[in-house]
Amino acid sequence: MHKYLFAFFTLLAIASLSYADGWVPVNPTGDVPAPVFGHTMVEMNGEFYLFGGQTLDGRGLLNTLHTCNASQNSWKKVTPLNDPPEARQGHAAVVYDKKMYVFFGQGNAGALSDIWAYDYVQNRWEKQTTSSQYVPQARLNHAAVTLGDKVYLLGGKTASGNQYFEDLWAFNFADKTWAVEGYFPSGPTFGHSMAAAGTRIYIYGGQNTSGFSSETWYYDIAQKSWRYTAPGTFPQARRNSVTVQNLENMWVYGGLSETRAEAQRKDIWQYNFATNVWTQKADGPVAQSQSAGILLPQANGQDVSVFVFGGVSPQGPVNTTWQYYSSPEPPDPPQPSKKEVLAQIGALGKGKFALYLMSFDKDQAKVKLDIQWLQEKSKLKLFTLRLPFMMRGENPELCELEQNLESFHLGYLKHFERVDIEQEKQQGRQTLTHTLGVKRGTLLVMVAHQFFTPTARDIQFKVSEFTDLPKKVQYVFSVGDPDNKGLAQNHFVQFPVVPTRWHSHYPNGANGKENVESSTTLWKWSYTEQKSKFSLLPFAWVKFELP
């Protein structure tokens, strides 16, 4: 189908008042953690603290600590003043009295039964001791929440997976003692979601001895009684979801619905404590499990905003970041710096490529190109073509290409120069980085997939360090899943200023589902191909004019 979308962004903001909820990509800077799963995240003093987890890149279990400043959109690795706890994954973490408490988990030698507290003011870890004769057995994939001056810990399993637990324990922060609170009526469970409201502890999902669960329960600590809530509509059974809450609602995102690796989910559900009603919200961009999330402070009339990092997707562990908004108004997307243009290529495989055109009206001493992707075995190549304004009349063919980039064909490749750089690995991601000078005129950049290597997905592309913003930007990309698996291709382009206008086009005969979302500075497009009709190079494109 053809779609022509031509709008001034000021009018687009007015037209988008019907916005309900949705997801936007976040591209934080700084010491971004490695692709990790089984980690935890908590909020202290307005910042997020990520601890532990497991990688598959040779480092195994981690005991590293990172903090993220949401307002600055930047990660920082924290170096405590003393030795940290043993590396682990599948632990639980809560906040009490300005400290992060870490409970149990899986270590290199098996399941753990220790408790550690991190004081962000002192930047020190302290191992907690207890005088209790009876304490919980070592475990992982349990869940914990705080109510008053106690933390309540439920379920989990042994490192071998041969035993699941059904016990509910209460740890008193004041005297550091354990007490058995009760036993889960549904039986042993692990990987469940847990939240606390009023005098009740709510439990959803998990895996028990009969399989995956979709049940919702609560335990009233005042009455010391359990109740199965039996809501009318509820999420599909799952475990290892992201769970966040406020005083009124709990949100459950993603998780694993079967034991096979491809069974991750990407749906998000809201549960209201008062009404006992589950409501499905907008699906996330990536199916994943064993991620971690944080509820962001409310702002701009938003009902809720959830920050999600890491986890396991069908392609393996990830270190991408997404933010979910539920709001009567469109959210403000994460902003690039004043000297950056950010973009994402949905997927490149089987020799396909994407093109970027940037027109500058002044000489630029330096323009930096950064490309990042997750899949280690995927290989990408970078090509550039510079068309100075003063040389436009010397080659009519290139002049025509500049004016009609969407008409690109393989014959133009002879004019491009391959950038001779080696692919490197940084912070768990594959990278290509190149810096060049650009005369007044146009810079063309091609990011191409290398044949006979696996498909690369969600490729991050950043242009930075220029003195002046380009006046025109065009993005041309291939439609459809290179592997014909019907996976969604998620593209975006984002600017530090509001474009004056934009114009997009999708190829005639495209067979699939598409969704276009735009805000004042962010253009997004996703396409799920049901059955490919294309054998060569079907392109979609979007053009922007900047002030």
N, C-alpha and C positions, 0 to 999 in steps of 0.2 A: 504494500500500500504506500501511497505518497502522503506525507504530512508536511505541511508548511506552517511553521509556527513563527510568526513575526510579531514581536511585542516589545514595547518599552518596559523596562523592568519596574519602573514606578507604577505602571498600570498592573503589572503582574502581581505585585504585592496586594493590591485591592482585590484582584480576582481570586486570590487564594484564601479568603476568609473561611471557606468551607473545610479547611484542613482539619483533620481529626487527630491522627497520630501517625508516626512513622519513624524511620531510621535514617541517620546520616553518618557518613564515615568520619572518623577523627584521625588526623595525621599528626600525632604528637612529635615533638622534637626531644633532643637530649639523649639520656641513657635508656633507650627503650628496652625493656626486658626481652629476653630470648623467647622463642616459641615455647610455651610452657603449659602444662595442664596439672590439675590437682593442687593448684595454689589457692591462697586466700587473699582477700582484699577487705580492708576496713577503712573507715574514715576517722581521722583525728585532726583536730585543729584546722579544719578546712582543706586537708590534703588526704590523698588516698595512699595507703601503705600496702604493698604487695609483698608477701613472704612465701618462700619455698616453692614447691612444685617439682615437676619432672620434665626433662627434655629428652629428645631422642637423637641429639646431635653428638653424643659421646660424653656429655657432662653428667648425665643421669640425674639423680636427685640433687636439689639445690637447697641451700640455707641462706641465700642472698635476700636482701631487703631493698626494695625500690619505693620511692615516693613520687606521686604525680600531683602537680599543681594544676587543677582544672582551669583556673582563670588564665594561666599562662600557657596551658596546653603543652606541658613539658615534664618529662620524666627525669629523675635523678637517682643514681645508685647511692645508697646510704652505707657508710662504713662505721659500724658501732665502735665504741671505745673499748669494748671487751669482746670475748669470744661469743659467737652466736650459738643458738641451739644446733643440735644435729640436723643434717639435711633430711628433708622429708616431703612427702606429698600425701594427699588424702586426710589432712589434719583439719581442725576447726579453729576459728579465731573469732574473738569477740572483744569489745572495748568496755572497760570499766575504770572509772576514776582516772581518765586520761592515759590509760595504758592499754596496750594490745596484749591479750592473753592468748597463747597458742596451746591447744590441747591435742596431744597424742599424734597419730599419723603413722605412716609407713617410713621406716628408716632403711638404711642399707643392710642391716642385719635382721630386719623383721619389723613387726608392729611395735609401736612405742607407747609408753604410759606416763610420760612426763608432762609437766606444765611449765611454760615459760612466760614471762611478762617483759614486754619492751616498753621502756619509758622514753618517749620522744624528746622530752625536755632534757633529760640527762644523757640521751643517746646511749643507753646501756640496756643489756639484757640481764634478767635475774631469774634463776631457776626457783620454782616454787616448791616448798615442802609441805607435807601434811602430817598431822598426828593421828589421822584416822586409821583404825585397824583394817577396815574393809574399804577397798578402793576399786574403781572400774578396771577390768582387765584391759590389757593393751589392745588397741584397735585402730582401724582407719575407716574412712567413708562414713563416719558418724555425723551428727549435726548438733549444734549447740546454739542457744539463745540466752540472753540475760533478762531477768525480771527482778527488780529490786536490787538487793545485794547478793543475788545468787545467779549462777549460770546453770542451766539445765541441759544435760547431755543425753542424747537418746541414740541407741542402736549402734551400727557399725559392723565390722567383720574382722576376722583375723587376716594376717598377711597371706596365708595359704588359701583363704577363701572357703575353708571347710566348715567354718562356724560363723553364723550371724548372731547378733545380739538383739534382745528385746527389752533390756533394762533401761530405766530412766533414772539418772543420777542428778543430784543437786550438789553443787560445790559452793560453799559459803566463802565469799571473798574476805569477810571480816576475820574469821578464825581459821580459814583455810582447811576446812574439814569437808569430807564427802559423806553423803547419806543417800541410801536407796529411796527414791521417791515412788517407784511403782514399776509396772511392766506393761508394755504396749499390747493392747488386746488383739491387734491384728497379727501379732507374732514377730519373730526376728526380722529386722529390716536394715538396709543400708542404702546410702545414696539418696535419701529422702530430703524433701524440703521442710524447713522449720521456721516458724515465726511466732512472735509473742505480742499479745494485745490484752490490756486489762489484766485479768488474773488467769488468762488462758494461754496455753501453748498449742499452736496449730501445726499439724503434720500432714503433708501431702506426698503421695507417690512413694518412690523407693523400690527396692527389689527385696522380695522375701523368698521363703523356701518354695512357694508356688509359682514364682515368676515376677513379672513387673506389676506394680500396683498403681491404681488410679484413685485410691480412696482418700478421703479427707476426714481427719479426726481432730478433736481438741481435748486437751487435758486441763481441767480447772484446778489450779494449785490450792485455792481456798477450800474447795469442796473435796479435793483429792478424788476426782471422778473423771472417767473417760466417756466420750460420746462420739459416735460415728455420725457425721453431719448429713450424709446422703443428699448432696445438692442435685438439682435436676440435670443440668448440663455441666460437664467437667472435662478437663484435658485428658488426652490419651495417656495411658500408663507410661511411666518413664522413671528414670533415676539420673542422678548427677546433673541436675539443672542449676542454672543461676537463680538464686532466690534473694529478693530484696523486699523491704516493707517500709511503710510509715504507720501512723496510728490507726488508719482506716482500712488499708488494703495490703495485700501481699501480691507480688508479681513473680511468676515462674516463667523462665525463658529457656528454650532449648532442652537439652538432655538426650539420653539414650533410651530408645523405645524397644530395642531388641539387642541381643548379644552380638550380632554381626556389626562390623566396623562401619557399614554404610547407613546405619539406623539412627544417626543423629537427627535431631529435630531443630526447626527454626521458628516455631510458633511461640508467642508470648501470651500469657493468660493473666487476668487480674481477678483476685479473689477478695470480696468484701467481707470483713469479719462480721459486721452487723447484720447483713442480709443473707449471708451464706450463699452468695451467688458468684459463679465463675463467669467471666466474660472474655471471649477471645479478642485480642487486639491485632495490630498489623504484624504480619510475619517479619522475622528478621532477615537480613541479607544472606546469612550463611548458616547452614545447619551445623551445630556444634554441641559438644558436651564437655563436662569438667572444666568449664570456664569459671570466671569470677566476675562479680558485678557490684556496683555501688549505687545507691540512690543519691542523686545530686540534689543540692538545695533547690527549693522551688524558686522560680523566677519568671518574669514576663507572663504571668497568668497561666503558667504550665501546671497541669495536674501532677505530673511526675516526669522525671528525666532519669534514665538509667544508663550508666557508663559500664560497658562490658569489655573485658580484655581477655585474650588468650583462649585456651581450650583446645579441643581436638575436633577437626573437621574431617569429612571423608578423605581429604588429601593428606591428613596428618596434623601435628600440632601447629598452631598459628600464634602470631604475636600482633595480630591486627586489633584495632579498637573501633567499636561502634557505639553510637549513642541513640537510645530510644527516647522519643518524646510523646507524651500524651497531652494534648493542648488544644484549646479552642482557637489558638492563633498559630501561624507558622513559626517555628523556632528560629532563633538566630543560629546559622550554621557556624561551626568552628572556623575562625578566620585565619587565612595565611598571613604572613608578615607583609608589610608594605612593598617588599621587593621579592615576592614569590607568586608564581602561578602553579597551582596544584592540579593534578589530574590522576585518573585511574583508567587503565585499559582492562576491560573485562577478562579477556583471555587471548593468548597467542599460541597457536600450534600449527603443525603441518606447513611451516614456511610462511604463514600469514604475517601481516605487519600492520602497524598503525602509523599515521602521519600527523605531524603538528606543523602548522605554519604560523610564524610570528613576524609581524611587520613593525619595524622600528623607524621613527622619523628622525632619529639622531644616532650618531655613532655610539656603540657600546663597547667600552674597553674590555669588559668581562661579562660573559653569560655562562652560568654554570648549569649543567644538565645532570640530574640525579635520577637513576632508575633503580627500583628495588622490587624484588619478588621473593616468594617463600620457597618455591620448589627447587631443591638443591640440584637435581639432575637436569633441569630445564636450562637451555642455553639461549641467550638473546644477543643480538648484534645491534650496533648503533651506527647510523649513517647520517651525514649532514650535507646540506647544500646551501651555500650563501649566494644571494642575488643582490649585490649592491645596487642602489638606485641609479647610479651613473652608468651601469652596464646593461640596463634593461633592454636597450635597443639593439644590442649586439647579438642576441639569440632569441628570435621570435618564438621558438618552441618553448623555451623556459618562461618567457613572458606570458604565454598562453597558460602554462602550468600554474603560474602564480595566480592568475585570475580565475582559474577553474581547476582547483586542486582535486575536486571530486571526479574529474575525468582522467585521473592518473592511470597509466598503464605501465607494464614492465619495461617498455622502451625507454622510459625516463631514468631507469636505474643507472645508466651509463654516466649520468651527470652527477650522481651522488658520490661522496667520498666516505669510504668505510673508516670509522674511527678505530685506530689500533690500540685498544685497551683490553686488559685482562679482566675477566669477571672475578670479583672478590666476594668474600663472605664477611659481613659486619653485623654484629648483634643478631645473629641467627637468620639473616636475610641475604640473598644474593644481590650484588650491587654492580652497576656500571656508572662511573662518574667521569665527566669530561667538561673542561672549561675552554672557551674560545672567545675571540673577539669578533664583533659583528659591525660592519659598516652600515650606515644608513641604508635601509632597504629591508630585505626579507631573509629570514632564516627558516629553512625547512629541515625538520628532524624526522628520521624514520627509525622506529623501533621494530626490529624484525626477529621472528623466531627462526632458530637454526633447525633445519630438517633433521629427522631421526632422533630428536630429543623429546622428552615429555612436554606436554602443554604447560605453559606458565599461566597462572590465574591471578586476578586482582593485582595487576602490576602498577606500582606507584611511580608516578612521573612528576618531577619537580623542576621548574625553571627558576633560577634565583641569581642574586648578585648583580643584576643589571642596574644601571643608573636610572633609566626611564622605562616605565611600563610600555609594552608593545601597544600599538594602536589597533591592530587587528590580530585575532587569533582564530585559527580554524583547526578542528580536530576531525580526522577521517579514520574510521575504524571498520573492521570486518564484522559482519553480522553472523550470529550463530555460534554454536559450540563446536570447536575444532574436532572434538572427539565424538560428536554425534550422540552424546549422552543426555541431551535435553537439559543441561545445567544452565542456570540463569547467568547471563553476562551483565555485570554491573559496571557502568561507566560513569565518570563524573569529571567536570572541569570547574575549578573554583578560582575566584579572583579576589584581590584585596580591595577592589573598588567595584562599584555598580556599573556593569556594561550599559551603554546607551541603547543597544538593541542586539537582537540575536535572531538567527534563522537556522532551522534544522530540517533535515530530509532523511527519510528512511527508504530503503529500496523497494521498488514495485514488486509485488508478489511475495513479500516476506510472510512466512507462515509461522505464527507463534503468538506469544503474548508480550505486549510491551507496556511500559509504564514510564511516563515522563513526569518528573517532579522538578520544580525550579523555585528558588527563592531569589532574593535580590542579588546574591553573589555566587550562588551554587546552581549548576545545571547537572541533573542526574538522568540517566536512561538505563533501564534494564530490559533485557530481551530473553525470553525463554523459547528456544526453537523446538517445536514439536517434531517436525520432519523437514530435513533440509531439501530445498529445491535448487540449491546453488552448487555448482561444481567448480566455479572459478573464484572470483573475488567480488562478492557483493559488498558494497560499501554503504555505510550511513555516515552523515557528517553534520557538524554544527559549526556555524560561524558567529563570531562575536566582534563587536566594535566597542572599544574602550575610550573613555574620555581623555 
